[in-house]
Amino acid sequence: MTFDKPVGVGASGTHGTISAYEPGKLIEITFPSGTGIPGTHTFTVTGLGDDCWLGMTSTLG
């Protein structure tokens, strides 16, 4: 993904606009209007000792 400015709330890219951002923990992207897909997708990172878990959730509607 690429964005029109540094990663942060309000930056827009091909997947939509960042609506929530916690560096190193979470990024939520709202789908662009006009795509016919209302909602968001959210990426989260959870530390697990020396490892981490990357989760992705889509919320539609």
OpenMM code with the backbone's topology and positions (N, CA, C; nanometers):
from openmm import Vec3, app, unit

residues = "MET THR PHE ASP LYS PRO VAL GLY VAL GLY ALA SER GLY THR HIS GLY THR ILE SER ALA TYR GLU PRO GLY LYS LEU ILE GLU ILE THR PHE PRO SER GLY THR GLY ILE PRO GLY THR HIS THR PHE THR VAL THR GLY LEU GLY ASP ASP CYS TRP LEU GLY MET THR SER THR LEU GLY".split()
positions = [
    Vec3(0.0828, -0.1169, 0.0000),
    Vec3(0.0000, 0.0000, 0.0000),
    Vec3(0.0878, 0.1239, 0.0000),
    Vec3(0.0433, 0.2216, -0.0721),
    Vec3(0.1114, 0.3513, -0.0698),
    Vec3(0.0097, 0.4571, -0.0298),
    Vec3(0.0593, 0.5626, 0.0352),
    Vec3(-0.0281, 0.6693, 0.0819),
    Vec3(0.0209, 0.8029, 0.0282),
    Vec3(-0.0677, 0.9014, 0.0272),
    Vec3(-0.0361, 1.0325, -0.0282),
    Vec3(0.0463, 1.1208, 0.0650),
    Vec3(0.0651, 1.0760, 0.1883),
    Vec3(0.1473, 1.1490, 0.2853),
    Vec3(0.1932, 1.0476, 0.3904),
    Vec3(0.2746, 1.0877, 0.4862),
    Vec3(0.3205, 0.9913, 0.5867),
    Vec3(0.2042, 0.9189, 0.6546),
    Vec3(0.2298, 0.7958, 0.6943),
    Vec3(0.1268, 0.7136, 0.7569),
    Vec3(0.0733, 0.7830, 0.8814),
    Vec3(-0.0576, 0.8009, 0.8853),
    Vec3(-0.1260, 0.8638, 0.9976),
    Vec3(-0.2707, 0.8871, 0.9599),
    Vec3(-0.3531, 0.9186, 1.0576),
    Vec3(-0.4955, 0.9437, 1.0324),
    Vec3(-0.5103, 1.0524, 0.9262),
    Vec3(-0.5919, 1.0229, 0.8251),
    Vec3(-0.6167, 1.1169, 0.7172),
    Vec3(-0.5379, 1.0901, 0.5907),
    Vec3(-0.4303, 1.0105, 0.5996),
    Vec3(-0.3548, 0.9761, 0.4790),
    Vec3(-0.4391, 0.8832, 0.3922),
    Vec3(-0.4368, 0.9046, 0.2606),
    Vec3(-0.5179, 0.8243, 0.1681),
    Vec3(-0.4293, 0.7458, 0.0734),
    Vec3(-0.4797, 0.6294, 0.0354),
    Vec3(-0.4092, 0.5451, -0.0599),
    Vec3(-0.5074, 0.4628, -0.1395),
    Vec3(-0.4556, 0.3640, -0.2096),
    Vec3(-0.5388, 0.2825, -0.2986),
    Vec3(-0.6440, 0.2014, -0.2240),
    Vec3(-0.6207, 0.1706, -0.0967),
    Vec3(-0.7161, 0.0904, -0.0198),
    Vec3(-0.8135, 0.1764, 0.0581),
    Vec3(-0.7923, 0.3082, 0.0620),
    Vec3(-0.8816, 0.3974, 0.1346),
    Vec3(-0.8045, 0.4973, 0.2186),
    Vec3(-0.8704, 0.5494, 0.3218),
    Vec3(-0.8137, 0.6529, 0.4087),
    Vec3(-0.7919, 0.5968, 0.5485),
    Vec3(-0.6776, 0.6279, 0.6071),
    Vec3(-0.6475, 0.5818, 0.7425),
    Vec3(-0.7398, 0.6538, 0.8399),
    Vec3(-0.8180, 0.5757, 0.9143),
    Vec3(-0.9136, 0.6322, 1.0088),
    Vec3(-0.8713, 0.6113, 1.1540),
    Vec3(-0.7749, 0.5235, 1.1776),
    Vec3(-0.7183, 0.5032, 1.3111),
    Vec3(-0.5760, 0.4526, 1.2938),
    Vec3(-0.4865, 0.4978, 1.3815),
    Vec3(-0.3460, 0.4581, 1.3707),
    Vec3(-0.2795, 0.4633, 1.5071),
    Vec3(-0.2204, 0.3517, 1.5476),
    Vec3(-0.1386, 0.3419, 1.6674),
    Vec3(-0.0071, 0.2791, 1.6232),
    Vec3(0.0991, 0.3577, 1.6109),
    Vec3(0.2263, 0.3058, 1.5588),
    Vec3(0.2696, 0.1756, 1.6279),
    Vec3(0.3031, 0.0776, 1.5461),
    Vec3(0.3485, -0.0514, 1.5965),
    Vec3(0.2393, -0.1422, 1.6479),
    Vec3(0.1130, -0.0946, 1.6449),
    Vec3(0.0034, -0.1744, 1.7005),
    Vec3(-0.1146, -0.1921, 1.6069),
    Vec3(-0.1587, -0.0833, 1.5404),
    Vec3(-0.2852, -0.0893, 1.4675),
    Vec3(-0.2896, 0.0146, 1.3566),
    Vec3(-0.3502, -0.0249, 1.2450),
    Vec3(-0.3856, 0.0701, 1.1390),
    Vec3(-0.5221, 0.0277, 1.0852),
    Vec3(-0.6150, 0.1238, 1.0810),
    Vec3(-0.7496, 0.0983, 1.0290),
    Vec3(-0.7692, 0.1848, 0.9056),
    Vec3(-0.8159, 0.1226, 0.7991),
    Vec3(-0.8343, 0.1923, 0.6721),
    Vec3(-0.9809, 0.1820, 0.6316),
    Vec3(-1.0424, 0.2966, 0.6058),
    Vec3(-1.1815, 0.3016, 0.5615),
    Vec3(-1.1839, 0.2935, 0.4093),
    Vec3(-1.2619, 0.1988, 0.3573),
    Vec3(-1.2712, 0.1828, 0.2128),
    Vec3(-1.3196, 0.3118, 0.1482),
    Vec3(-1.2683, 0.3454, 0.0288),
    Vec3(-1.3108, 0.4691, -0.0371),
    Vec3(-1.4586, 0.4641, -0.0764),
    Vec3(-1.5261, 0.5790, -0.0665),
    Vec3(-1.6655, 0.5842, -0.1103),
    Vec3(-1.6699, 0.5607, -0.2603),
    Vec3(-1.7773, 0.5049, -0.3065),
    Vec3(-1.7918, 0.4775, -0.4490),
    Vec3(-1.7421, 0.3407, -0.4908),
    Vec3(-1.6826, 0.2649, -0.3982),
    Vec3(-1.6338, 0.1307, -0.4339),
    Vec3(-1.7430, 0.0254, -0.4203),
    Vec3(-1.8511, 0.0624, -0.3499),
    Vec3(-1.9560, -0.0355, -0.3247),
    Vec3(-1.9234, -0.1257, -0.2067),
    Vec3(-1.8145, -0.0959, -0.1357),
    Vec3(-1.7751, -0.1742, -0.0190),
    Vec3(-1.7727, -0.0799, 0.1015),
    Vec3(-1.8826, -0.0697, 0.1757),
    Vec3(-1.8812, 0.0165, 0.2937),
    Vec3(-1.8117, -0.0546, 0.4098),
    Vec3(-1.7235, 0.0141, 0.4767),
    Vec3(-1.6605, -0.0453, 0.5939),
    Vec3(-1.5117, -0.0177, 0.6018),
    Vec3(-1.4441, -0.0997, 0.6816),
    Vec3(-1.3015, -0.0807, 0.7071),
    Vec3(-1.2274, -0.2140, 0.7018),
    Vec3(-1.0968, -0.2038, 0.6906),
    Vec3(-1.0127, -0.3183, 0.7228),
    Vec3(-0.9050, -0.2698, 0.8188),
    Vec3(-0.8764, -0.3550, 0.9161),
    Vec3(-0.7878, -0.3198, 1.0254),
    Vec3(-0.6768, -0.4230, 1.0362),
    Vec3(-0.5543, -0.3742, 1.0474),
    Vec3(-0.4372, -0.4593, 1.0687),
    Vec3(-0.3886, -0.4348, 1.2103),
    Vec3(-0.3663, -0.5428, 1.2874),
    Vec3(-0.3165, -0.5313, 1.4239),
    Vec3(-0.1912, -0.6161, 1.4406),
    Vec3(-0.1023, -0.5703, 1.5259),
    Vec3(0.0197, -0.6445, 1.5584),
    Vec3(0.0181, -0.6705, 1.7085),
    Vec3(0.0358, -0.7981, 1.7452),
    Vec3(0.0391, -0.8368, 1.8852),
    Vec3(0.1722, -0.9034, 1.9138),
    Vec3(0.2466, -0.8517, 2.0114),
    Vec3(0.3745, -0.9105, 2.0481),
    Vec3(0.3554, -1.0418, 2.1220),
    Vec3(0.4372, -1.1390, 2.0868),
    Vec3(0.4339, -1.2709, 2.1510),
    Vec3(0.5773, -1.3103, 2.1861),
    Vec3(0.6355, -1.2449, 2.2848),
    Vec3(0.7751, -1.2707, 2.3193),
    Vec3(0.8654, -1.2209, 2.2082),
    Vec3(0.9444, -1.3105, 2.1501),
    Vec3(1.0340, -1.2740, 2.0401),
    Vec3(0.9615, -1.2713, 1.9056),
    Vec3(0.8367, -1.3152, 1.9035),
    Vec3(0.7586, -1.3223, 1.7802),
    Vec3(0.6435, -1.2218, 1.7863),
    Vec3(0.5683, -1.2142, 1.6787),
    Vec3(0.4481, -1.1319, 1.6790),
    Vec3(0.3414, -1.1974, 1.5931),
    Vec3(0.2191, -1.1516, 1.6118),
    Vec3(0.1053, -1.2002, 1.5345),
    Vec3(0.0472, -1.0814, 1.4606),
    Vec3(0.0278, -1.0968, 1.3295),
    Vec3(-0.0329, -0.9926, 1.2477),
    Vec3(-0.1743, -1.0371, 1.2136),
    Vec3(-0.2718, -0.9573, 1.2526),
    Vec3(-0.4111, -0.9902, 1.2244),
    Vec3(-0.4714, -0.8900, 1.1282),
    Vec3(-0.5682, -0.9343, 1.0500),
    Vec3(-0.6377, -0.8456, 0.9568),
    Vec3(-0.7864, -0.8770, 0.9672),
    Vec3(-0.8659, -0.7730, 0.9941),
    Vec3(-1.0098, -0.7877, 1.0079),
    Vec3(-1.0787, -0.6906, 0.9139),
    Vec3(-1.1771, -0.7399, 0.8401),
    Vec3(-1.2603, -0.6535, 0.7565),
    Vec3(-1.3972, -0.6409, 0.8203),
    Vec3(-1.4465, -0.5182, 0.8304),
    Vec3(-1.5794, -0.4919, 0.8837),
    Vec3(-1.6599, -0.4280, 0.7717),
    Vec3(-1.7612, -0.4967, 0.7261),
    Vec3(-1.8407, -0.4489, 0.6123),
    Vec3(-1.9796, -0.4078, 0.6589),
    Vec3(-2.0291, -0.3021, 0.5960),
    Vec3(-2.1651, -0.2601, 0.6248),
    Vec3(-2.1696, -0.1468, 0.7114),
] * unit.nanometer
topology = app.Topology()
chain = topology.addChain("A")
for resn in residues:
    res = topology.addResidue(resn, chain)
    for name in ("N", "CA", "C"):
        topology.addAtom(name, app.Element.getBySymbol(name[0]), res)
